[in-house]
C-alpha cells in the first residue's frame, strides 16, 4: 500500500483532530512569544523609569556636594577656622540623599548588571557619609579634642569628594546605558576603572541631560 492509499484510509475525524491540535499548539507558541515579548518590554520600561529616578536623585546629591563650585574652598576655610579657634564646633547639616533609592529597593532587581553594582556601591557610600554626619551632630563629637574634631571633619569632606567622583561615574554609566545600550555601558565600566579615579569637585556636575533624565529622547 502506497502513502496516498494509506492516507485515504485514515478516518477524516482523525485528520480533524490532528489539524485542531496543530492550531491549538501554534496558538500556544504565538501567545507565549507575545507574552515573553511584552514582559521584556515592560521590564525595559521599568528599568528606564528606575534609572531616571536614581539619575535625578544622584544628580541632586552631586549638586549639593558641588556647592556651586565652592565646596573645597568652603571646607578649607572652615577647617582653618577650627584650627584658629579650638572651641569652635562646625554645624553639620542633616542631609538625606537616599530617599528615592530606599523607595526603589523592592524593584532593585530590574536594574541591569551593567549598572546595579555601581549604583549600590554609590548609595552604600552615601549611607556611610550620612551616618558619619549624624555622629558629628552629637555631643560626643563636640566634646572631642580640637585635633580629633578637625581630623574627623577632614575625613567627612574627603568622603564627600569621593562620593562626588563616584556619582559622576554612575551618572555617565546610566546615560551610556540609556543612549548606547548595555554593551556600551559594559565597555565603559571595563575601561574606566569602575569610577575609581578621583575627579575634582570644583568641576561642574557632568552629564546633565535635562529634566526627563536618561533615555528621554
TORKOL-4160 file (C-alpha; in steps of 0.2 Angstrom, whole numbers, padded with zeros to 4 digits, m for minus):
217
<pt num="1" X="0000" Y="0000" Z="0000"/>
<pt num="2" X="0007" Y="0017" Z="m0005"/>
<pt num="3" X="0007" Y="0033" Z="0005"/>
<pt num="4" X="m0008" Y="0040" Z="m0004"/>
<pt num="5" X="m0018" Y="0025" Z="m0001"/>
<pt num="6" X="m0013" Y="0024" Z="0017"/>
<pt num="7" X="m0019" Y="0042" Z="0019"/>
<pt num="8" X="m0035" Y="0039" Z="0011"/>
<pt num="9" X="m0039" Y="0025" Z="0024"/>
<pt num="10" X="m0037" Y="0037" Z="0039"/>
<pt num="11" X="m0053" Y="0042" Z="0046"/>
<pt num="12" X="m0057" Y="0061" Z="0042"/>
<pt num="13" X="m0061" Y="0063" Z="0061"/>
<pt num="14" X="m0043" Y="0059" Z="0065"/>
<pt num="15" X="m0037" Y="0072" Z="0052"/>
<pt num="16" X="m0049" Y="0085" Z="0060"/>
<pt num="17" X="m0041" Y="0081" Z="0077"/>
<pt num="18" X="m0024" Y="0082" Z="0071"/>
<pt num="19" X="m0027" Y="0099" Z="0062"/>
<pt num="20" X="m0036" Y="0106" Z="0078"/>
<pt num="21" X="m0022" Y="0100" Z="0089"/>
<pt num="22" X="m0009" Y="0109" Z="0077"/>
<pt num="23" X="m0019" Y="0125" Z="0078"/>
<pt num="24" X="m0020" Y="0125" Z="0097"/>
<pt num="25" X="m0001" Y="0121" Z="0098"/>
<pt num="26" X="0003" Y="0135" Z="0086"/>
<pt num="27" X="m0008" Y="0147" Z="0097"/>
<pt num="28" X="0001" Y="0142" Z="0112"/>
<pt num="29" X="0018" Y="0146" Z="0104"/>
<pt num="30" X="0012" Y="0163" Z="0097"/>
<pt num="31" X="0004" Y="0168" Z="0113"/>
<pt num="32" X="0019" Y="0163" Z="0123"/>
<pt num="33" X="0030" Y="0173" Z="0111"/>
<pt num="34" X="0019" Y="0188" Z="0113"/>
<pt num="35" X="0019" Y="0186" Z="0132"/>
<pt num="36" X="0038" Y="0185" Z="0133"/>
<pt num="37" X="0040" Y="0200" Z="0122"/>
<pt num="38" X="0028" Y="0210" Z="0132"/>
<pt num="39" X="0037" Y="0205" Z="0148"/>
<pt num="40" X="0053" Y="0211" Z="0141"/>
<pt num="41" X="0045" Y="0227" Z="0135"/>
<pt num="42" X="0038" Y="0230" Z="0152"/>
<pt num="43" X="0055" Y="0226" Z="0161"/>
<pt num="44" X="0064" Y="0238" Z="0149"/>
<pt num="45" X="0052" Y="0251" Z="0153"/>
<pt num="46" X="0053" Y="0249" Z="0172"/>
<pt num="47" X="0072" Y="0249" Z="0170"/>
<pt num="48" X="0071" Y="0265" Z="0161"/>
<pt num="49" X="0060" Y="0273" Z="0175"/>
<pt num="50" X="0071" Y="0267" Z="0189"/>
<pt num="51" X="0087" Y="0273" Z="0180"/>
<pt num="52" X="0078" Y="0290" Z="0178"/>
<pt num="53" X="0073" Y="0292" Z="0196"/>
<pt num="54" X="0090" Y="0287" Z="0203"/>
<pt num="55" X="0099" Y="0298" Z="0190"/>
<pt num="56" X="0088" Y="0313" Z="0196"/>
<pt num="57" X="0092" Y="0309" Z="0214"/>
<pt num="58" X="0111" Y="0307" Z="0211"/>
<pt num="59" X="0112" Y="0322" Z="0201"/>
<pt num="60" X="0104" Y="0332" Z="0215"/>
<pt num="61" X="0116" Y="0325" Z="0228"/>
<pt num="62" X="0131" Y="0330" Z="0217"/>
<pt num="63" X="0124" Y="0347" Z="0216"/>
<pt num="64" X="0123" Y="0348" Z="0235"/>
<pt num="65" X="0141" Y="0342" Z="0236"/>
<pt num="66" X="0147" Y="0353" Z="0222"/>
<pt num="67" X="0141" Y="0368" Z="0232"/>
<pt num="68" X="0141" Y="0380" Z="0217"/>
<pt num="69" X="0160" Y="0376" Z="0214"/>
<pt num="70" X="0165" Y="0382" Z="0232"/>
<pt num="71" X="0164" Y="0365" Z="0241"/>
<pt num="72" X="0183" Y="0363" Z="0243"/>
<pt num="73" X="0186" Y="0381" Z="0246"/>
<pt num="74" X="0172" Y="0382" Z="0260"/>
<pt num="75" X="0179" Y="0367" Z="0268"/>
<pt num="76" X="0196" Y="0374" Z="0269"/>
<pt num="77" X="0190" Y="0390" Z="0276"/>
<pt num="78" X="0180" Y="0381" Z="0290"/>
<pt num="79" X="0195" Y="0370" Z="0294"/>
<pt num="80" X="0206" Y="0385" Z="0295"/>
<pt num="81" X="0193" Y="0392" Z="0307"/>
<pt num="82" X="0193" Y="0376" Z="0318"/>
<pt num="83" X="0212" Y="0377" Z="0319"/>
<pt num="84" X="0212" Y="0395" Z="0324"/>
<pt num="85" X="0198" Y="0393" Z="0337"/>
<pt num="86" X="0199" Y="0376" Z="0346"/>
<pt num="87" X="0182" Y="0379" Z="0354"/>
<pt num="88" X="0173" Y="0381" Z="0338"/>
<pt num="89" X="0162" Y="0366" Z="0333"/>
<pt num="90" X="0156" Y="0367" Z="0315"/>
<pt num="91" X="0137" Y="0364" Z="0312"/>
<pt num="92" X="0135" Y="0349" Z="0301"/>
<pt num="93" X="0118" Y="0349" Z="0292"/>
<pt num="94" X="0106" Y="0334" Z="0292"/>
<pt num="95" X="0106" Y="0328" Z="0274"/>
<pt num="96" X="0096" Y="0314" Z="0266"/>
<pt num="97" X="0102" Y="0308" Z="0249"/>
<pt num="98" X="0094" Y="0291" Z="0248"/>
<pt num="99" X="0075" Y="0293" Z="0249"/>
<pt num="100" X="0072" Y="0288" Z="0230"/>
<pt num="101" X="0084" Y="0273" Z="0231"/>
<pt num="102" X="0076" Y="0267" Z="0248"/>
<pt num="103" X="0059" Y="0268" Z="0240"/>
<pt num="104" X="0065" Y="0258" Z="0224"/>
<pt num="105" X="0074" Y="0244" Z="0234"/>
<pt num="106" X="0059" Y="0232" Z="0231"/>
<pt num="107" X="0062" Y="0235" Z="0212"/>
<pt num="108" X="0081" Y="0234" Z="0213"/>
<pt num="109" X="0081" Y="0218" Z="0203"/>
<pt num="110" X="0075" Y="0227" Z="0187"/>
<pt num="111" X="0092" Y="0236" Z="0186"/>
<pt num="112" X="0104" Y="0228" Z="0174"/>
<pt num="113" X="0120" Y="0220" Z="0179"/>
<pt num="114" X="0130" Y="0234" Z="0170"/>
<pt num="115" X="0124" Y="0247" Z="0182"/>
<pt num="116" X="0117" Y="0239" Z="0198"/>
<pt num="117" X="0134" Y="0237" Z="0206"/>
<pt num="118" X="0140" Y="0255" Z="0203"/>
<pt num="119" X="0123" Y="0261" Z="0209"/>
<pt num="120" X="0123" Y="0250" Z="0225"/>
<pt num="121" X="0141" Y="0255" Z="0229"/>
<pt num="122" X="0137" Y="0274" Z="0227"/>
<pt num="123" X="0122" Y="0273" Z="0239"/>
<pt num="124" X="0132" Y="0262" Z="0251"/>
<pt num="125" X="0145" Y="0276" Z="0252"/>
<pt num="126" X="0131" Y="0289" Z="0254"/>
<pt num="127" X="0124" Y="0279" Z="0269"/>
<pt num="128" X="0142" Y="0279" Z="0277"/>
<pt num="129" X="0143" Y="0298" Z="0274"/>
<pt num="130" X="0126" Y="0301" Z="0282"/>
<pt num="131" X="0130" Y="0290" Z="0297"/>
<pt num="132" X="0146" Y="0300" Z="0300"/>
<pt num="133" X="0137" Y="0316" Z="0298"/>
<pt num="134" X="0124" Y="0311" Z="0311"/>
<pt num="135" X="0138" Y="0306" Z="0323"/>
<pt num="136" X="0146" Y="0323" Z="0320"/>
<pt num="137" X="0129" Y="0332" Z="0325"/>
<pt num="138" X="0130" Y="0324" Z="0343"/>
<pt num="139" X="0138" Y="0329" Z="0359"/>
<pt num="140" X="0151" Y="0316" Z="0358"/>
<pt num="141" X="0159" Y="0325" Z="0343"/>
<pt num="142" X="0158" Y="0342" Z="0351"/>
<pt num="143" X="0167" Y="0335" Z="0367"/>
<pt num="144" X="0182" Y="0328" Z="0356"/>
<pt num="145" X="0198" Y="0337" Z="0357"/>
<pt num="146" X="0200" Y="0350" Z="0343"/>
<pt num="147" X="0213" Y="0340" Z="0333"/>
<pt num="148" X="0201" Y="0325" Z="0333"/>
<pt num="149" X="0186" Y="0336" Z="0328"/>
<pt num="150" X="0197" Y="0343" Z="0314"/>
<pt num="151" X="0203" Y="0326" Z="0308"/>
<pt num="152" X="0185" Y="0319" Z="0308"/>
<pt num="153" X="0179" Y="0334" Z="0298"/>
<pt num="154" X="0193" Y="0332" Z="0285"/>
<pt num="155" X="0188" Y="0314" Z="0283"/>
<pt num="156" X="0170" Y="0319" Z="0281"/>
<pt num="157" X="0174" Y="0331" Z="0267"/>
<pt num="158" X="0186" Y="0318" Z="0259"/>
<pt num="159" X="0172" Y="0306" Z="0259"/>
<pt num="160" X="0160" Y="0319" Z="0250"/>
<pt num="161" X="0174" Y="0322" Z="0237"/>
<pt num="162" X="0175" Y="0303" Z="0234"/>
<pt num="163" X="0156" Y="0302" Z="0233"/>
<pt num="164" X="0156" Y="0316" Z="0220"/>
<pt num="165" X="0168" Y="0306" Z="0209"/>
<pt num="166" X="0158" Y="0290" Z="0211"/>
<pt num="167" X="0142" Y="0299" Z="0207"/>
<pt num="168" X="0149" Y="0307" Z="0192"/>
<pt num="169" X="0154" Y="0290" Z="0186"/>
<pt num="170" X="0137" Y="0282" Z="0190"/>
<pt num="171" X="0128" Y="0296" Z="0180"/>
<pt num="172" X="0139" Y="0293" Z="0165"/>
<pt num="173" X="0136" Y="0275" Z="0166"/>
<pt num="174" X="0117" Y="0276" Z="0167"/>
<pt num="175" X="0117" Y="0289" Z="0152"/>
<pt num="176" X="0128" Y="0277" Z="0141"/>
<pt num="177" X="0117" Y="0263" Z="0145"/>
<pt num="178" X="0101" Y="0273" Z="0140"/>
<pt num="179" X="0109" Y="0280" Z="0125"/>
<pt num="180" X="0120" Y="0266" Z="0118"/>
<pt num="181" X="0114" Y="0250" Z="0126"/>
<pt num="182" X="0121" Y="0238" Z="0138"/>
<pt num="183" X="0136" Y="0233" Z="0128"/>
<pt num="184" X="0142" Y="0251" Z="0128"/>
<pt num="185" X="0139" Y="0253" Z="0146"/>
<pt num="186" X="0149" Y="0237" Z="0149"/>
<pt num="187" X="0164" Y="0243" Z="0139"/>
<pt num="188" X="0164" Y="0259" Z="0148"/>
<pt num="189" X="0164" Y="0250" Z="0165"/>
<pt num="190" X="0178" Y="0239" Z="0160"/>
<pt num="191" X="0189" Y="0253" Z="0154"/>
<pt num="192" X="0185" Y="0267" Z="0167"/>
<pt num="193" X="0192" Y="0258" Z="0182"/>
<pt num="194" X="0174" Y="0257" Z="0189"/>
<pt num="195" X="0174" Y="0276" Z="0194"/>
<pt num="196" X="0189" Y="0275" Z="0205"/>
<pt num="197" X="0198" Y="0290" Z="0198"/>
<pt num="198" X="0197" Y="0305" Z="0209"/>
<pt num="199" X="0188" Y="0319" Z="0200"/>
<pt num="200" X="0190" Y="0337" Z="0207"/>
<pt num="201" X="0174" Y="0343" Z="0215"/>
<pt num="202" X="0177" Y="0361" Z="0208"/>
<pt num="203" X="0172" Y="0354" Z="0190"/>
<pt num="204" X="0153" Y="0356" Z="0186"/>
<pt num="205" X="0142" Y="0341" Z="0188"/>
<pt num="206" X="0144" Y="0332" Z="0172"/>
<pt num="207" X="0132" Y="0323" Z="0161"/>
<pt num="208" X="0117" Y="0335" Z="0164"/>
<pt num="209" X="0104" Y="0330" Z="0151"/>
<pt num="210" X="0088" Y="0339" Z="0156"/>
<pt num="211" X="0073" Y="0336" Z="0167"/>
<pt num="212" X="0067" Y="0320" Z="0159"/>
<pt num="213" X="0083" Y="0310" Z="0164"/>
<pt num="214" X="0092" Y="0297" Z="0153"/>
<pt num="215" X="0084" Y="0289" Z="0138"/>
<pt num="216" X="0071" Y="0303" Z="0137"/>
<pt num="217" X="0073" Y="0306" Z="0118"/>
